[in-house]
Amino acid sequence: MPSTVEQLSPSRVKLTIDMPFEELKPSLDNAYKEIAQQVQIPGFRKGKVPAAIIDQRYGRGMVLQEAINDALPNAYGQAVVEHKLTPLGQPEIDVTNLEDGKNVQFTAEVDVRPEFDLPDFSTIQVEVDDTEVKDSDLEERIDMLRQRFATNNDVERAAKDGDVVTVDLEGSQNGEVLEDATAEGIQYKLGSGGMLEGMDEAIIGLKAGESKTFTSKLLGGAHRDEDADIKVTVTKVQEQELPEIDDEFAQMVSQFDTAEEMRADLMESIVRMARLEQASDARDKVLEAVIAKTDFELPQSLVEAEVNARKQQVTQQLAAAGLSVEQYLKDAEDETAETEDEFWAEIEKRSMDALRAQIVLDKMADDNEYEVGQEELTQMIFSKAQQNGTSPEQEIQHMQEHNHLPEWMQEVRRSKALAEMVSGASISDASGRTIDLSKLGPDGSLAESDEDEDEAAEKAPAKKTAAKKAPAKKTAAKKTAAKKTAAAEPKADEA
């Protein structure tokens, strides 16, 4: 069917589609059949009501509307393919002319991917930090293992730094007990931090059954950041006995027979993790450099929708954590914004960065006609299951229930696009060493031969791209969740 395209802006077009009536006729016949099945008219069997009677009873206009609504998606899709457009949102469709028996004309305005050229990736040069691994990193990892398998022994003496104590807390203001500042049976290791300011000093020197009151700012609840009197009562004092680092310990906590083997494996694990973090940083920087070398206009409606969605998500997660933006900014150690306006401006920038990254990666994938094989999709499902702590079967069920298949396949295509960009770029560390990510396995190991390299590439799981996150730092919502659960979280892999 005839169609024309008008460029309203670099990222928005207007399609005008002229549909001959004969092409509408199949949809019109279906509309009559469906209406005939739904209505009951005396003298006619259900489903056998003639078209003329339906027109007489319900009007020809209603039938035409049903037929047009049915035919429009296909007509619009044909026009998009004909003019080689890449829509970035849903079209705004308007029927501009209808001549019964002759033709139907309609327009469709839609945001589209703007035209732009990708840079020569060989001109991209990025530098990342060296993979610094210290002996102290190994000792910290071993200390964590010792802490996990430590034995706590009850003692009758006064508590001292390093002891594990069980305490009851009662917060009050002006003599009135605050329910949300009261708790019993809290176990805490003195000196580990993360509790009320002044609590360690109050507990040290107390025996089981003794109490002390101190003043501190509350960390949460309705009286967050307000001063309160905290009465702490020690109910148990335990001395922590850490296991010796010997062969017996190695056999208990690992698959190795000797402490030396365990240490070597832990160090190798730390080195591999450092390589993966360095690789993640390299991918982010390559993508940022590619985006910096492209120039195109983002569709305003798409920007507004993305920004509003990000703001709503962040607001909900902050509310779930019991935080205002002001409180979050006060607590966040790696947040650069100092005011609420700066914070929301940063969220908007990250949203636009994410959109730019998505558009660049999608163009790369389309230009190279990347396809997604079953093995690649399976790898992504296994990767998602590992990240989410679920089973592959649960991820498949989730994908089917929420129709995530097209989205996940697009993630794989973007991952391929990013890998191609990275392979063409020059990456070096701060010491000037060239970094070849094609030799890096999914576990951080390095391929030593071409055969090993091929095997590592085949096993590498799909990486999340900046289509989901901007190549900046992780969002405030994620950092808030991390603070809420008190779990250490590495910087997000944005690319």
C-alpha positions as CSV (number, residue, x, y, z in Angstrom):
1,M,0.0,0.0,0.0
2,P,1.3,3.5,-0.8
3,S,3.1,5.4,2.1
4,T,5.2,8.4,2.5
5,V,7.5,9.5,5.3
6,E,8.1,13.1,6.5
7,Q,11.1,13.9,8.8
8,L,9.8,16.0,11.6
9,S,13.1,16.1,13.4
10,P,16.3,14.0,13.4
11,S,14.6,11.6,15.7
12,R,10.9,11.8,14.8
13,V,9.0,11.0,11.6
14,K,5.4,11.2,10.3
15,L,4.2,8.3,8.1
16,T,1.2,8.8,5.9
17,I,-0.3,5.5,4.8
18,D,-3.0,5.2,2.1
19,M,-4.8,1.8,2.4
20,P,-7.0,0.7,-0.5
21,F,-10.4,-0.6,0.7
22,E,-9.8,-4.0,-0.8
23,E,-6.9,-4.4,1.7
24,L,-9.3,-3.5,4.5
25,K,-11.9,-6.0,3.4
26,P,-10.4,-9.1,5.2
27,S,-10.5,-7.2,8.5
28,L,-14.0,-5.9,7.7
29,D,-15.2,-9.4,7.1
30,N,-13.7,-10.5,10.4
31,A,-15.3,-7.6,12.2
32,Y,-18.8,-8.7,10.9
33,K,-18.1,-12.3,12.0
34,E,-17.0,-11.3,15.5
35,I,-20.0,-9.0,16.0
36,A,-22.4,-11.7,14.7
37,Q,-21.0,-14.1,17.3
38,Q,-21.6,-11.6,20.1
39,V,-25.1,-10.3,19.4
40,Q,-28.5,-11.9,19.6
41,I,-31.1,-10.7,17.2
42,P,-34.6,-12.4,17.0
43,G,-35.0,-14.4,13.8
44,F,-31.3,-15.1,13.3
45,R,-29.1,-17.8,14.7
46,K,-26.0,-16.7,16.7
47,G,-23.2,-16.1,14.2
48,K,-25.5,-15.9,11.2
49,V,-26.6,-12.3,11.4
50,P,-26.3,-10.7,8.0
51,A,-24.0,-7.7,7.6
52,A,-26.8,-5.5,6.5
53,I,-28.7,-6.2,9.7
54,I,-25.6,-5.4,11.8
55,D,-25.2,-2.1,10.0
56,Q,-28.9,-1.3,10.6
57,R,-28.8,-2.2,14.3
58,Y,-25.4,-1.0,15.3
59,G,-24.2,1.2,12.5
60,R,-21.6,0.8,9.7
61,G,-19.2,3.2,11.5
62,M,-18.7,0.8,14.5
63,V,-17.9,-2.0,12.1
64,L,-15.4,0.1,10.2
65,Q,-13.7,1.2,13.4
66,E,-13.2,-2.4,14.5
67,A,-11.8,-3.3,11.0
68,I,-9.5,-0.3,10.9
69,N,-8.1,-1.1,14.4
70,D,-7.4,-4.6,13.3
71,A,-5.7,-3.6,10.0
72,L,-3.7,-0.7,11.3
73,P,-0.8,-2.5,13.0
74,N,0.0,-4.6,9.9
75,A,-0.2,-1.5,7.7
76,Y,2.0,0.5,10.0
77,G,4.5,-2.4,10.2
78,Q,4.8,-2.6,6.4
79,A,5.4,1.1,6.2
80,V,8.2,1.0,8.8
81,V,9.9,-1.8,6.9
82,E,9.5,-0.1,3.6
83,H,11.1,3.1,4.8
84,K,13.8,1.3,6.9
85,L,12.9,2.9,10.1
86,T,13.8,1.9,13.6
87,P,11.0,3.0,16.0
88,L,12.0,3.8,19.5
89,G,8.5,4.0,21.0
90,Q,4.8,3.5,20.2
91,P,3.3,5.5,17.3
92,E,0.6,8.2,17.6
93,I,-1.9,7.1,15.0
94,D,-4.6,9.3,13.6
95,V,-7.2,8.3,10.8
96,T,-7.2,11.4,8.6
97,N,-9.6,10.2,5.8
98,L,-12.1,7.4,5.4
99,E,-14.1,6.9,2.2
100,D,-16.2,3.8,2.6
101,G,-15.6,1.4,-0.2
102,K,-12.6,3.4,-1.5
103,N,-9.7,3.9,0.9
104,V,-8.5,4.7,4.4
105,Q,-5.8,7.2,5.0
106,F,-4.0,7.5,8.4
107,T,-0.9,9.1,9.8
108,A,1.6,7.7,12.4
109,E,4.0,9.9,14.2
110,V,6.8,8.0,16.0
111,D,10.2,8.5,17.5
112,V,12.9,6.7,15.5
113,R,16.6,6.0,15.9
114,P,18.4,9.0,14.4
115,E,20.9,8.5,11.6
116,F,24.6,8.7,12.7
117,D,27.9,7.0,12.0
118,L,29.8,4.8,14.4
119,P,33.4,5.8,14.9
120,D,36.4,3.8,13.8
121,F,37.0,1.6,17.0
122,S,40.7,1.4,16.3
123,T,40.9,5.1,17.2
124,I,39.5,4.5,20.7
125,Q,42.2,4.4,23.3
126,V,41.4,4.0,27.0
127,E,43.4,3.5,30.2
128,V,42.4,1.6,33.3
129,D,44.0,1.1,36.7
130,D,46.5,-1.6,37.3
131,T,45.2,-4.8,38.9
132,E,46.8,-4.2,42.4
133,V,46.6,-7.2,44.6
134,K,48.3,-6.9,48.0
135,D,49.2,-9.5,50.7
136,S,46.8,-7.7,53.0
137,D,43.9,-8.6,50.6
138,L,44.8,-12.3,51.1
139,E,45.0,-11.9,54.9
140,E,41.7,-10.1,54.9
141,R,40.1,-13.0,53.0
142,I,41.6,-15.6,55.4
143,D,40.5,-13.5,58.4
144,M,37.0,-13.6,57.1
145,L,37.2,-17.4,56.9
146,R,38.6,-17.6,60.5
147,Q,35.8,-15.3,61.7
148,R,33.2,-17.6,60.1
149,F,34.5,-20.7,61.8
150,A,35.4,-19.0,65.1
151,T,34.3,-20.4,68.4
152,N,32.6,-18.1,71.0
153,N,33.3,-19.0,74.6
154,D,31.3,-17.5,77.5
155,V,33.4,-15.5,80.0
156,E,32.6,-13.9,83.3
157,R,34.9,-11.0,83.0
158,A,34.1,-7.5,81.7
159,A,33.8,-7.0,78.0
160,K,36.8,-5.8,76.0
161,D,37.5,-4.9,72.4
162,G,37.1,-7.9,70.1
163,D,34.6,-9.7,72.3
164,V,31.2,-10.8,71.1
165,V,28.5,-9.5,73.3
166,T,24.7,-10.0,73.5
167,V,22.9,-6.8,74.5
168,D,19.4,-5.3,75.0
169,L,18.9,-1.7,73.9
170,E,16.3,0.7,75.1
171,G,16.1,4.2,73.5
172,S,14.2,7.1,75.1
173,Q,13.7,10.8,74.9
174,N,12.7,12.9,77.9
175,G,12.0,9.8,79.8
176,E,9.6,8.4,77.2
177,V,10.6,5.0,75.8
178,L,10.8,4.9,71.9
179,E,9.5,1.6,70.6
180,D,11.4,1.8,67.3
181,A,14.6,2.3,69.2
182,T,14.2,-0.7,71.5
183,A,15.6,-4.2,70.8
184,E,16.6,-7.4,72.6
185,G,19.2,-10.1,72.1
186,I,21.4,-8.2,69.6
187,Q,24.7,-9.9,69.1
188,Y,27.6,-7.6,68.3
189,K,31.4,-7.8,68.0
190,L,33.0,-4.9,69.8
191,G,35.2,-2.9,67.4
192,S,33.4,-4.1,64.2
193,G,31.5,-0.9,63.8
194,G,28.1,-0.3,62.2
195,M,26.3,0.3,65.4
196,L,25.3,3.5,67.4
197,E,28.1,6.0,68.0
198,G,29.4,5.6,71.5
199,M,28.0,2.1,72.0
200,D,31.5,0.4,72.0
201,E,32.7,2.8,74.7
202,A,29.6,2.2,76.8
203,I,29.9,-1.6,76.6
204,I,33.6,-2.0,77.2
205,G,34.1,-2.7,80.9
206,L,30.6,-4.1,81.5
207,K,29.9,-7.6,82.7
208,A,26.9,-9.7,82.0
209,G,23.9,-8.2,83.8
210,E,25.3,-4.7,83.9
211,S,23.9,-1.6,82.1
212,K,25.0,1.8,81.1
213,T,23.2,4.8,79.4
214,F,24.8,6.9,76.8
215,T,23.5,9.5,74.3
216,S,23.6,8.9,70.5
217,K,21.9,9.9,67.3
218,L,19.3,7.3,66.1
219,L,20.1,5.6,62.8
220,G,16.6,5.0,61.6
221,G,12.9,5.1,62.4
222,A,10.6,8.0,63.0
223,H,13.3,9.7,65.1
224,R,16.2,9.2,62.7
225,D,19.1,11.6,63.3
226,E,17.6,12.7,66.6
227,D,19.5,12.4,69.9
228,A,18.2,9.8,72.3
229,D,19.3,8.3,75.6
230,I,20.3,4.7,75.0
231,K,20.3,2.2,77.8
232,V,22.5,-0.8,76.9
233,T,22.3,-4.0,79.0
234,V,24.9,-6.7,78.5
235,T,23.3,-10.2,78.8
236,K,26.3,-12.2,77.7
237,V,30.0,-11.7,77.1
238,Q,31.9,-14.2,74.8
239,E,35.5,-14.4,73.9
240,Q,36.1,-15.2,70.3
241,E,38.6,-18.0,69.6
242,L,39.9,-18.0,66.0
243,P,41.1,-21.3,64.5
244,E,44.8,-21.6,63.6
245,I,45.7,-21.4,59.9
246,D,47.0,-24.9,59.4
247,D,46.3,-28.0,57.3
248,E,43.4,-29.0,59.4
249,F,41.8,-25.6,58.9
250,A,42.4,-25.8,55.2
251,Q,40.7,-29.2,55.0
252,M,37.7,-27.9,57.0
253,V,37.0,-24.8,55.0
254,S,38.2,-25.8,51.5
255,Q,38.8,-28.7,49.1
256,F,42.6,-28.5,49.7
257,D,44.7,-30.7,52.0
258,T,47.3,-28.0,53.0
259,A,47.1,-24.4,54.2
260,E,49.7,-23.6,51.5
261,E,47.4,-24.8,48.7
262,M,44.4,-23.0,50.3
263,R,46.4,-19.7,50.4
264,A,47.5,-20.1,46.7
265,D,43.9,-20.7,45.6
266,L,42.6,-17.8,47.6
267,M,45.2,-15.5,46.1
268,E,44.4,-16.7,42.6
269,S,40.8,-16.0,43.3
270,I,41.6,-12.4,44.4
271,V,43.7,-11.9,41.2
272,R,40.9,-13.2,39.0
273,M,38.4,-10.9,40.6
274,A,40.8,-8.0,40.1
275,R,41.0,-8.8,36.4
276,L,37.2,-9.0,36.1
277,E,36.8,-5.6,37.8
278,Q,39.5,-4.2,35.5
279,A,37.8,-5.7,32.4
280,S,34.4,-4.2,33.5
281,D,36.1,-0.8,33.9
282,A,37.6,-1.2,30.4
283,R,34.3,-2.0,28.8
284,D,32.7,1.0,30.5
285,K,35.4,3.3,29.3
286,V,35.4,2.0,25.7
287,L,31.6,2.5,25.5
288,E,31.9,6.0,26.9
289,A,34.6,6.8,24.4
290,V,32.4,5.5,21.5
291,I,29.4,7.5,22.7
292,A,31.6,10.6,23.0
293,K,32.5,10.2,19.3
294,T,28.9,10.0,18.1
295,D,26.5,13.0,17.7
296,F,22.8,12.5,17.5
297,E,19.6,13.9,19.1
298,L,17.7,11.9,21.6
299,P,13.9,11.8,21.2
300,Q,12.5,14.2,23.8
301,S,9.5,12.0,24.7
302,L,11.8,9.0,25.1
303,V,14.1,11.0,27.4
304,E,11.1,12.2,29.5
305,A,9.7,8.7,29.9
306,E,13.1,7.2,30.9
307,V,13.9,10.0,33.3
308,N,10.4,9.8,35.0
309,A,10.8,6.0,35.2
310,R,14.2,6.3,36.9
311,K,13.0,9.0,39.3
312,Q,10.0,6.9,40.3
313,Q,12.2,3.8,40.8
314,V,14.7,5.7,43.0
315,T,11.9,7.4,45.0
316,Q,10.3,4.0,45.7
317,Q,13.5,2.4,46.8
318,L,14.5,5.3,49.0
319,A,11.0,5.2,50.6
320,A,11.4,1.4,51.1
321,A,14.7,2.1,52.9
322,G,13.1,4.8,55.1
323,L,15.3,7.5,53.6
324,S,14.7,10.9,52.1
325,V,17.0,12.2,49.4
326,E,18.7,14.5,52.0
327,Q,19.3,11.6,54.4
328,Y,20.6,9.4,51.6
329,L,23.1,12.1,50.4
330,K,24.3,12.5,54.0
331,D,25.0,8.8,54.4
332,A,26.3,7.9,50.9
333,E,30.0,7.8,50.8
334,D,30.5,7.7,47.0
335,E,27.7,10.1,46.0
336,T,29.1,13.3,44.4
337,A,25.8,15.3,44.6
338,E,25.6,17.6,47.6
339,T,22.0,18.9,47.1
340,E,18.7,17.3,46.1
341,D,18.7,19.3,42.8
342,E,22.2,18.1,42.0
343,F,21.1,14.5,42.8
344,W,18.1,14.6,40.5
345,A,20.2,16.3,37.8
346,E,22.7,13.4,38.0
347,I,19.8,10.8,37.8
348,E,18.7,12.6,34.6
349,K,22.2,12.5,33.1
350,R,22.5,8.8,33.9
351,S,19.2,8.2,32.2
352,M,20.3,10.0,29.0
353,D,23.6,8.2,29.1
354,A,21.8,4.9,29.2
355,L,19.6,5.8,26.3
356,R,22.6,6.9,24.2
357,A,24.4,3.7,25.0
358,Q,21.4,1.6,24.1
359,I,21.0,3.4,20.7
360,V,24.7,3.0,19.9
361,L,24.8,-0.7,20.8
362,D,21.6,-1.4,18.9
363,K,22.9,0.3,15.8
364,M,26.1,-1.7,16.0
365,A,24.1,-4.9,16.4
366,D,21.8,-4.1,13.5
367,D,24.6,-3.0,11.1
368,N,26.4,-6.3,11.7
369,E,23.1,-8.3,11.7
370,Y,24.0,-10.1,14.9
371,E,21.8,-13.2,15.6
372,V,21.3,-14.9,18.9
373,G,21.8,-18.7,19.1
374,Q,20.2,-21.1,21.5
375,E,23.5,-21.6,23.3
376,E,24.0,-17.9,23.9
377,L,20.4,-17.5,25.2
378,T,21.0,-20.5,27.5
379,Q,24.2,-18.9,28.8
380,M,22.3,-15.7,29.6
381,I,19.7,-17.7,31.5
382,F,22.3,-19.5,33.6
383,S,24.0,-16.2,34.2
384,K,20.8,-14.5,35.4
385,A,20.1,-17.5,37.6
386,Q,23.5,-17.2,39.2
387,Q,23.1,-13.4,39.7
388,N,19.6,-13.7,41.2
389,G,20.2,-16.8,43.3
390,T,17.5,-18.8,41.4
391,S,17.5,-21.8,39.2
392,P,17.6,-21.8,35.3
393,E,14.1,-23.3,35.3
394,Q,12.8,-20.4,37.4
395,E,14.4,-17.9,35.1
396,I,12.8,-19.6,32.1
397,Q,9.4,-19.6,33.7
398,H,9.9,-15.9,34.6
399,M,10.9,-15.2,31.0
400,Q,7.8,-16.9,29.6
401,E,5.4,-15.4,32.1
402,H,6.6,-11.8,31.4
403,N,7.5,-12.2,27.7
404,H,11.1,-11.3,28.4
405,L,12.5,-13.3,25.4
406,P,12.8,-10.4,23.0
407,E,14.3,-8.2,25.7
408,W,16.8,-10.9,26.7
409,M,17.8,-11.6,23.1
410,Q,18.4,-7.9,22.6
411,E,20.7,-8.0,25.7
412,V,22.8,-10.7,24.0
413,R,23.0,-8.7,20.8
414,R,24.1,-5.6,22.7
415,S,26.7,-7.7,24.5
416,K,28.0,-8.9,21.1
417,A,28.2,-5.3,19.9
418,L,30.1,-4.1,23.0
419,A,32.5,-7.0,22.7
420,E,33.2,-6.0,19.1
421,M,33.8,-2.4,20.1
422,V,36.2,-3.5,22.8
423,S,38.1,-5.9,20.6
424,G,38.8,-3.0,18.1
425,A,39.9,-0.5,20.8
426,S,43.3,-0.1,22.4
427,I,43.3,-0.8,26.1
428,S,46.2,-0.3,28.5
429,D,46.7,-0.1,32.2
430,A,48.3,2.7,34.1
431,S,51.7,1.0,33.8
432,G,51.4,1.0,30.0
433,R,50.7,-2.8,29.6
434,T,48.4,-3.7,26.8
435,I,45.2,-5.5,27.9
436,D,43.6,-8.1,25.6
437,L,40.2,-8.9,27.0
438,S,39.7,-11.7,24.4
439,K,42.1,-13.8,26.5
440,L,40.0,-13.3,29.7
441,G,37.8,-16.1,30.8
442,P,34.4,-15.7,32.5
443,D,36.0,-16.6,35.8
444,G,38.9,-14.1,35.4
445,S,41.4,-16.7,34.3
446,L,43.7,-15.9,31.3
447,A,43.9,-18.1,28.2
448,E,47.4,-19.2,27.5
449,S,46.9,-20.4,24.0
450,D,44.6,-19.8,21.0
451,E,42.7,-23.0,21.9
452,D,42.2,-21.8,25.5
453,E,41.1,-18.4,24.1
454,D,38.4,-20.0,21.9
455,E,37.2,-22.1,24.8
456,A,37.0,-19.1,27.1
457,A,35.0,-17.1,24.5
458,E,32.6,-20.0,24.1
459,K,32.0,-20.2,27.9
460,A,31.8,-16.5,28.5
461,P,28.3,-15.5,29.8
462,A,26.5,-12.6,28.3
463,K,27.3,-9.3,30.0
464,K,24.7,-6.7,30.9
465,T,25.1,-3.6,28.8
466,A,24.6,0.0,29.4
467,A,21.1,-0.3,27.8
468,K,20.0,-1.2,31.3
469,K,22.4,1.1,33.1
470,A,24.3,4.2,32.2
471,P,28.1,3.8,31.9
472,A,28.3,5.9,35.0
473,K,28.2,4.6,38.6
474,K,25.4,2.5,40.1
475,T,22.1,4.2,40.8
476,A,21.2,5.7,44.1
477,A,18.4,3.1,44.4
478,K,20.9,0.2,44.3
479,K,23.3,1.8,46.7
480,T,20.4,2.4,49.1
481,A,19.5,-1.2,49.0
482,A,23.1,-2.1,49.7
483,K,23.2,0.1,52.7
484,K,19.9,-1.2,53.9
485,T,21.1,-4.8,53.9
486,A,24.5,-3.9,55.2
487,A,26.0,-6.1,52.4
488,A,29.2,-5.1,50.7
489,E,28.5,-4.5,47.0
490,P,31.1,-3.9,44.2
491,K,30.6,-1.1,41.8
492,A,28.0,-2.0,39.2
493,D,29.0,-3.4,35.9
494,E,27.4,-0.8,33.7
495,A,28.4,-2.1,30.3
